[in-house]
Each structure stands twice: as structure tokens, then as C-alpha cells.
């Protein structure tokens, strides 16, 4: 028996050594436009550039979401957030028991799995997912605790380029955490780069923008150190290295934004000589336009490790013998970020990025506590108020159109919206049709009000709920949701008719679409819906009525909703009135709520409501935001 065991262990060790180690170097909140290998001549990112020159660089890599937790939900599960219901940032909704964090499958197959150290998977019972997936997940984790001969999958995540460093923390903290940690030869001064054209080129803005370059340089040094340790320990020749960001740059008009800038990421893969045969692109300075998104990562890594891919993963296998064909289209999503609701869907086809906006009454730079507390956001809003911004720079501060189309090769900063250009009519129509077809095919569950997803999660999960046509008739819902933002008479007529639908979600989208309409005959039609049995509909109806005529009845409905014990009812009400011309009428009501929330321990507060109440005061008064 002992001899058999020794033979088994020897055999296991031999097999294990034949499987590649896989290392992920993930840098937060980064767009490719700020990295040397992607053409920024001012960037000081030599290690990131080396990974691109020695390996394969992708120009068509996109994150599934445009903010961290939805993006990481797609990475860890290999499932689109609009299927799982995990697209809303900072939520914890249930997912099916059979969907796991994919490193669990590696661990079960004998890999040592480590995560250093961010998780943020945006699911209920996240602790169990972490425990199943990782041998160790901490800021001390790494491959160094593995057994001799055991293959590893190790993730290292740098916070140095996170939005906190590039814009939201006070400037003094940035100096302490980033600037003071860099050698003088690697520091980027405030005149040492080109400003993105959607920012005003002023000393105040340059002071803030320099933070991006220096934060990335700090990350570059951290990743170089990890690579050097791998090399010193003789593991480089057996390790495949992925290097990528979790979504676009953590700055205004990029992160949290459903445009291509919010999704486009730097992405490289490096193969050692031993595993070069697994690369379909070759190796060494290779540039590929092949389009990928984050649901491709889990099946690719599992296949590299020789592990069976679960049937619920629909992403591509990018490498090796089981590589699947490149896609013609990528479908991406962006939803609520912290307290601020939104819903956009994007389709990428080659050089074109088409984005559909379903809540265009909210501007790109929407009121969001985490963004607004940054000095750069305050400066942008001040310059806008003072009339100092040009047309490109004020785009983010005015109501959005329903559709955007950008030609990424010619317009990487996405300034020239081609959606209303007659020369691109056929392109728009084709991409719009493809996007709508995908929403229906995948039964995009995030067209439900988030209050509904929260209720579903108490007894089940949105992933399976969406598959039941009796519960979720996406065809009827999208027929009306797909009208939101268009302002012609035919659209208005359909929205009026949909107000009488028996389907509460159809009524919801009729009302949401009316938020972008200008019609004085709405009052009579909407008054009855303030008594809608479905509370989100009553809230939106009341907000529409109140903006038209400051009705006391509408105010009473909204006041009741603002003081609701349900986070997504209260938050919905505050979010609606925040963007209204007569929002100041609710100043005392929201102030009372904010005071009530601040008396509670932080864990007892309504997460989104608490933030929205503080943000509401900030919008009205320009006062300081407290995140106690």
C-alpha cells in the first residue's frame, strides 16, 4: 500500500510539473492610452512595455463592466453580469449554487491558488466563494507556499493605480502614497504629457492628471519586482503571464461610463519557450486586433491547466488546441455605480463602438459621491459653470443622446459622435439590431428595476429567474425599454399606450422613457400611476408629475418613498429628484433622512440611500461630503 501511494505521489508530481504555472498581474482602473506600449510617448511604464514587446499585445480587449465589482464578477465566474444579475456595483445578490469562482476548479485539480489580494466579486456569500477558490487570499499571498512540483495560479492586484490614488484621495495622500515613493528619474511632472481633449488644458487640471502617470509608474515598479522574484526562483520558464486592467481609467468620462473608454483595457499575454506552441498569435512584439472580453478569461485559464470547462461558461477559449473562433461582436454593459443608477449597453465590432443609453436624462458625469469628492471633478464642474469648456469638454456635463457611435481608430478619445451622421446610418442600424438581438437572446435581467432583483435574491437568483418567460417576458419589456431616449411622436404614442400594460416592468420602462420626453399633456396620464401597486412605478410617476406642476400629492408619494426601509425604493426616489429642476423643494425631507442615517452604525445604514442623501445635499449646496 505504501509503495502504491509513493508511486501515485510521484506520478502526480510529474503530471503537475508538466502543467503551466499561470500568473495574473492586474492593474486597476487603467486605459491603454496611458501606457507606453500603446503609444503614449510620455508614459514611464517599462515593464508593462516589455510584456507587450516580449509577448502579445491586444488592441481589442474590453472589460465586461466599467467599474470594479461587476467587472470582477464576470472575471471570477466567467458569466456575463447581465445574466447573473451582478452588474450593479456594490451589490450582493444570490447566484446559483453550481456557479463557482473558477479558481476552485484549478484548486480541485491540484493547482495552488493564491490571490493578492482584492476580491470584490459582487455576489452573496462572497466569503464562501473566496474560501472555495483560493488556498490563500490576502496581502501576503503568493505562489511561495505551494508544494514542491505543484503548479500554481497566482493573482497580484495593484492598488497603486486605483482611482483613489489618481483622483479621489486628497492630493496630500497621493503625494505620500505615490509621488514620495518614486525615484526622481521616474516622476512625471505636470507639463510632461498631453492632455486628453475632453479635459481643459489648465494648470489645475494638469496637477490632477499627472497623478495618473505617476500612479501607473508605481504599479509598473511593483509588477517588475514580482517578475524578478519569479525569475530568481527559477519559475519563469514554466509560467504563462497575463497582464491587464480591470476596466477603463479611474477618471471622469472613463470609469463607470458605458462608452468604449469605460471598457477598453490594456491586455498582454506572455508565454515562456516551453509553452509558445499554445499561442495562436506567435510571440514577441505581436499585436492582435482579436476582440476579447473578461468572460473569456476563466475558460482560457481552465483549458491551459487541462481542466474541464463548466457548461455555464460561454466565453471563448483563446489559446491551445481547444481555441474557439474569434467573435465578430462583443457585448458589454454598464449599470449602477455606487448610489448612482444607470443602464447602458455597448456592442463593439472592429473599429466601431456603438453604445445605447437607456437613461439619457442623466449626464455622463453623473452625481456620484466617489467621483464628486475628487478635486478634478470639482474643477470640471466649476469650469463648466464658468463657461470655460469647449464643446468636447462639456459633453460629459449635458444630457446624453440615446445613442453613440464612435470610430475608435480615428477617434480613440470618443469625441465625434457619429450616431446622427447620415453617412453612418447603415452602420448604426446594423449595430443597434445586433445589440437588441443579444439583449433578447441572453435575456438581459438588468432591465428589471434593481428593487426587483433584490427581492428575487431573497428566495432565488436572477440568473434562473430570467429564464422563466412567465416571470420575465423580455420581448415585451424590451419593446418599450428600447424606446427610452428617443423623442419623436411615434415613440411618445407607444410609451403612452404602454402605461396601461398589465406588465409592471413594461409600465416601468414606459415611465423611464418619459423622463426624456418633453410633453405638457403628461400630467393627467401619470396621476393615476402615482397609485401604481408596483412601488418603483409610483416613484417615477410622482417624480414626473412633481417636476411638471409641484403637486403636493406627488410630493407626498416621494416623501414616503424617500423614507422607505427598502434601500432601492428610497434611493430611486432621491436619484430621480436629484436631476430635476425643482429638486431644492425636497431639501428638508432629504436632510431629515440623512440625519437619521448618520445616527445609525455604518453597517446598519441603507448603503445607497445614505450616499445619495449626502450627494443630494452636496449637489444643492456644494458642501463637503462626509463618508464617516
N, C-alpha and C positions, 0 to 999 in steps of 0.2 A: 504493500500500500504506500509506504514511504517513497519507494523508488518511483512509483506511478506519479505521485504528487510532484516529485522533483522533476520528472520528465515533462509534466504539464506546465510547471512554472517556467522551465527552460524554453519550452515551445511558446508559451505566452509572451515571454520576454523577447524572443526572436521576432514574433509577429508584431509585437508592439513597436520595436525598433524600426521595423520596415514601414511604419506608418508615419506620415509627416507631422512634425510639430506645426502648430498654427498660431501666429502672433497677430493680434489686432492692436494697432496704435490709432486711437480715435481722439481727434481734437474737436473740441466743442465749438459750435456757433461760428463756422468758418466758410466763407465763399472762396472759390478758386481764384477770383480776381485779385486776391491779396497774397498770392504765393508766387514765388519766382518762376517755378517750372511752368506755371500757367500764363506767364507773360508779364508779370509785374516786375519791372526792372529795378524798382526801389525796395522790394522785399528782401529781408535778410533771413532766408529760410533754407540754408544749405543742405540740411539733412533731408527735408521734405523734397527738395530738388533732386538730391541724389537718388532717393527712392523712385522718382519718376524717370530719371536718366538710366538707372540700372534695371528698372523693371518696365511695367506697362502703365501708361497714364491714360485715364478715361476722361473724355470731354463730354460725355453724355450720362454722367452719374447724377442721380437725383434721390433725395430723401423722400420717404413716403409722406411724412408730415413736415410742417415748417416750424415746429417748436419741439423741445426735447422729449417730453414724456410720450406723446403719440408716436414720434419717430422711433423711440426705443422700444415701444410696444411692438411695432412692426418688425424691428430687428430681432428681438428675443423670441417672438412667436413664429415669425415667418408668415404672418397673416395680415392682410390689409386692415387698417383701423376702421374703415367704413364697413367692414364685415363684422369685426369683433365688437364694435361699439366703443372703442377705446380712443377715438380721435379727439376727444375733449381733454385739454391739458389739465393735469391735476385732478383726475377722477379715479375712482377705484371700483369699477363695475365688474360684475362677475363674468367669467368666461367659462366655456365648457371644461369639465374635469380632464378631458382627454387632450387638451391643448396645453403643452408644457413649454417652459423655456428650453430652447433647443440644446443648450449645453448638457442638459440631463441625458440626452441620448448619447452624447460623446462620453460622458462620465460612466454611463451604464456599459459602454463598450470598452472601458479600460483606460480612457484618457484622464489625465489630471487636469481639472478645470479651475482656473483662477480668474478673479475679476478685481481690478484695482482702479476705482472702487465704486463708481457710480452705477446705480441700478435704475430707478425711476421708470419702472415698467408700466405704470398706469393701469394696474389691474387689482381686483380684490384679492386678498390673501397673498399679497406680494411676498411676504416673508417665506411662505411655503415654496413659491416659485424659486426664490433665491436659494433656499436650502436644498432644493432638489437639483438645481442647475450647477452649483459651484461647490467644489471642495473647500474653497475659501473665497470670500468676498469681503475685502477690507482694504484699507490703505497700506497694508503691509503684504498684500497677496502678490504672488508671482509664481513662476514655474519652479522655483528653487526648493519647493517642498515635495516635489514629485519623487516617486521611487526610481531607482536606477533602471534605465531602459524603458521607462514609461513615457509614452508620447504625451504632449500637453497641448491644451488650448488656453492661451492666456490673453487677457484683455487689459490694456492700460489706457486710461482715460485722463486727458489733461484738462484741468480746470483753469489753467493759466490764460487760455484764450476765451474763456467763458464771458458771456455778456456782463457779468458782474464786474469783471476787470476792464472790459472795453468801454463800458458806459454807465452802469448803474451805481456802482460804489462811488463814494466821494473821491475826488481827484487825489486827495492825500493818501487814501488807502491804495489806490493804483500805484502811486509813487513808491509806497512801501513794499507792495507785493510784486510789482513788475519792474519798474524803472530802476530801483535801487539794487535789484538782483542781476542786472545785466552789465557786462563789461562795456566800457565807453565805446569801444570799437564797433559794437553791435547795436548801439542805441540809434533809433530813428528820430531825428529832430522834427519840429513842426513844419519845416519847409522842405522836408525830404521825400515828398511823394506827390502824386497827382490826386486831386480831389474827385470823388465820384460826381458826375454832373448834376445829380439831384440834390447835392448839398451846396449851400452858398460857400464860396471860397473866401473865408474871412479868418482873421486870427483866432477868433473864439471857436469857430468850427474846427480849424486845424489843430488846435490844442487838444480837442476831444478825439479827432480822427487818428492822431498819432498813437493813441492808446492801442488801436487795432494792430498796428505794425509791431509795436514792442511786445504786446501780449503774445503774438504769434511767434516772435523770435524766442521768447521764453519757453514756449511749448516746444519749439524746434530743438532747443538745448536739452530738454527733458527726454525727448524721444531719441536723440543721439546717445544719451547715457544708457538708455535701455538696450539699444542696438549694440553698443560697445560691450555691455555686460554679456549679452548673448554670444558675441564673438569670442570674448575672453574665455567663456565656459565651453567653447568648442561645440556650440549647438547651432551655429549659423547654417552649416551645410545641410541640416535636416529640417529647417524651419521655413515655412512659407509666410510672408509678411504682407498683411493688408494694412493700408493706411488711409483713413478717410474721416470726414467730419460728419456730425450727426444731423446737420441741416445748415441753412444759409447763415451768413454773418449776423452776429447778435447786435445789430444796429437798426435804426429806423429805416423802413422800407424794405428790409430783408427778412430777418427772423419774424415769425408769426404772420408773415404776409403770404397770401396764396399765389403770388406771382412766381415766375420761374426763379427769381432771385432768392426767394424763401426756401426753395427746394434744391437748387443746384449746388453740388458739393465737389470738393477735390477728392479724388479716389485713385489710388495706385495699388498694384499687386506686384510683389517681387518673389521670384522662385529661385531657390538655390539650384546649382547644376544638377543635382540628383533628381529634381522634380521638374526640370524645364519641359519635359515631354508632356506635362499636364497643362501647359499654357497654350491655348489655341492661337494666341496673338504673336508668339515669339517672345523675345526677351532683349532688353537693352535699348532704351530710348524709343520704345514702341508707343505710338499714340493711336488709340482706337476711338472711333465715334460710336461704338456699340452702346446702346442705351440700356442702363440697368437702374433698378431701384432696390430699396432695402429688403423687400421680401425675397430677393434673390440670394441674400447672404446665407441664411440658415441652410437651405438645401445644398448650396455650393460647398459649405464647410462640412456638412454631414457626408456628402459624396466624397470629398477629398479624404475623409477619415475612413471611408469604406463602411459607413453606417447607413442603414435603410432610411429612406426619407418618408415621413408620415404622409398619408394621403391628403390631409387637410392643407398641406403646404403647396401652394400653386405657383410659387416663384420658379425662376429658371435655375438650372444648373449651369454655371458659367464655364466650368473647366473640365478637363479629363474626358474619358471615353463616353460618359453619360451626358455630356454637354447637350443642352437643348437649344433650338434655333433662336436667334435674336428676335426681339419683338419689333413690330413696326410702330407701335404706340405704347406710351407709358401713361398710366392714370394715377394722379396724385390728389391729395386732399389737404385742406387746412380748415380747422374748426375752432372751437372756443380756445382762447389762450388766457389762463387765469380767469379773472372775472368777466372778461370781455367776449361776448358771443360773436361768432362769425361762421360763415359756411361758404367755402369756395371749392371748386373742383377744376383741376388742370389736366389737360392732355398735351403730351409732348410728342411731336413727330418730326424727327430730324432737326432741321433748323428752326422749326416753328414751335412756339409755346402759346396755347390758347387757354385762357382762364375764364371761367364763368363765375360771376359774382351773384350770390343769391340774397345778400343784404346790402345793396349798394348805397342805402341811405347812411351807412356808416363809412367814414373815410378810411383810407389806408392806415394812417397814423391814428388809430382809434385810441380812445381814452382807456389806458391800461396802466395800473399802478406801477408795475415793474419797469415799464418803459418810461413813463412820465416822470419818475423820480430822477432820471438821468439828466445831467446838465445839458447834454446835446439836444435832447428833446425839448427842454425849456427854451433853449436858444432858437431852435427851429420854429417853435410856436411864437416866440417874440418877434422874430424876423418876419413871419407871415403877417402878424398883427400890424407891424410897422410898414408893410407893403414893400419889403426889401427882396422878395423872392421872385425869380423869373418863372416862366410857365412850367418848365421841367421841375423846378424846386418846390412849387406849390401843389404838384399833383397829389402828394400824399395827404394834403390837408383839406381837400374839397371832396364832395360826394363822388363816389366812383360810378363809372358806367357799368352796364350789366355784363359787358364782355371786353376782354383784352386779347389782342393778338400781337405778338412780338416776333420778329425775325432775329433769332439770337446771335447768329454770326455777324450780322451787320449792326446789331443794336444790343450788345451784351448787358447794358445797364437798363434796358427796357424803358426807354423814354418815349419812343414813337409808336403809339397805339394804332395799329392798322385795322382795327375792328370795323371802323366806319369808312375805310378806303374801298371804293368800288372795285379797284383792281384786284382786291383780295377776297371778293365776295364768295368765290367758289371754295377757296381755302377755308374760310370761316364756316361755310355751310357744311363742308365735309367733316371738319373737326368737331363742330357742335353736334352733328349727328352721331359721330363715333362716341363722344363723351356721354350723350344721353343714352345710347345703347348700352354702354358699360354700366351706367348707374342702374339701369333696369336689370341687366344680366346678373350683376353681383348683388342686387337687392340692397343697395346702399342704405344702411339702417340709421345713419346720422341725419336723415331727413325727418326723423322723429324729433319733436321737442326734447331737450335734454331731461326735463322733468319726467317724461315718459320712460326714457332709458333708465333713469334712477329707480323708478317704480318697478320696471321689469326685472332689474337686477336683484331686487329683494327676494324674488321667488324663482328666478331663472336666469337667462342671459340673452342679450340682444342678438348674439350670433345665431342662435337657434330660433328665436322669435321671428326674425326677419324671413325665415324660410316658410313660415305658415301664411299662405295667401289670405286666409280668412282673417288673420290678425293684421297683416301688413300688406295692403294692396298697393305696391309701389307704382304700378302703372297709373292708377287713378291719382295717387298723391303727386307723382312727378308731372303729370299732365298740367297741374296747376302750379307746382313749385317751379317748373321750368319757365313760367311766365314772369317770375319775380324780376323786377328791374326794367322790364320793357314798359313803355309809357304810351303806346298807341291806343286808339279807341277800341279796336278788336280785343286787345288784351284786357282792358278795363271791363268790357262786357262779360268776358269769360270769368273774370275774378268776381264780379257781382253775382253771377249765376252760381259760382262755387260756394258762396256764403251760405247757400241753402242746402248744401250737401249733407247727407246723413253721416258721412265720414268726418270725424272730428279733426283728423290730420289734413284732410283736403281743406276744411274751413281754416285751419291754422295757416296754410300756405296762401290761401286767398287773402287773408288778413296781412300776412307778412309782405305779400306783393303790393298791397295797397299802401304800405309805408312809403313806397317810392312814387306813388301817384299824386297828382295834384288835381283834386276834384271837389268842388264845394257841395256836391249832392250826396256826399258820403254819410252825413250825419244821420239821416233817417234810416238808412240801411244798416248802420252799425250800432245804433242804440239798442236794438233787440239783442245783439250778440254780446253786450256787456253782461247779460244774464246767462250766457252760454254755460252749460253744465261742465264743460271742459275748461278748467281754470286758466291755462295759458291763453286760450282764445278770448276769455273775458278780459284778461290783462291787456292784450294787444288792441282789442276793440276800444277799451277805455282810453288807452294812450292816444289812439287816433282821434277819438271824439274830443278829448280834452285839448288837444292841440288845435282843433278847429274852433271850439267855442268855449273853452274853460268851464265846461259843465260841472256842477257840483256833484251830480250823480257819478260822473266819470272819475272825479277826484276821490270820492268815497270808495269806489271799486279799487282804485290804485293804492289808496292808503291801506286798505285791508290786505291787499297783496303784498305791499312793502313790509308789513308786519307779520307776514306768514311764517310759520315754523318750518316750511319747506324751502330749502336753500334756492332751488331753481324756480320757484314762484316769486319769492322776494327779489332775487337777483334779476329775473326777467323784467319785473316792474321797474326797478331802478335803472337798468340798462336802457329801457325804452324811453324813459323821461329824460335821461342824460342828453340825448341827441335832439330834444325838442326845443323849440324857440321859447316856450314858456316854462322851462324846467325850474326856474327860480321859485315858482309858486309852491314847489314841494320841499323847499329848503328846510323848513322846521320839521316836517314829517321825517325826512331822511336823517336829519341831525338827531332827532329823538332815537331813531333806530341805531344810529352809530353809537350813541351814548350807551344804549342798552347792551350792545355787543361788546363794547370795551370793558364793561363791568364783569364780563364772563372770562373765565380762564381761556387761553387761546384755543385749546383743543375742544372747548365746548361751543365755540362760535360757529356760525354758518360761514363756511370758508369764503365762498364767492360773494355772498351778501355783505359780509364785513368789509371786504376790499372795495366793493362797489360803492358802499356808503361813504367810505373815506375818499374815494375817487370823485364821487359826486360833489363833495364839499370842495375838493381841490379845483374842479372844473369851474365852479361858481365863484370861488373866492381867490383862487391862485395861492392858497395857503399851503403849508408844509404837509406832506403825507407822513403819517405815523404808521410804522409796521411793528408796533410793540409786541 
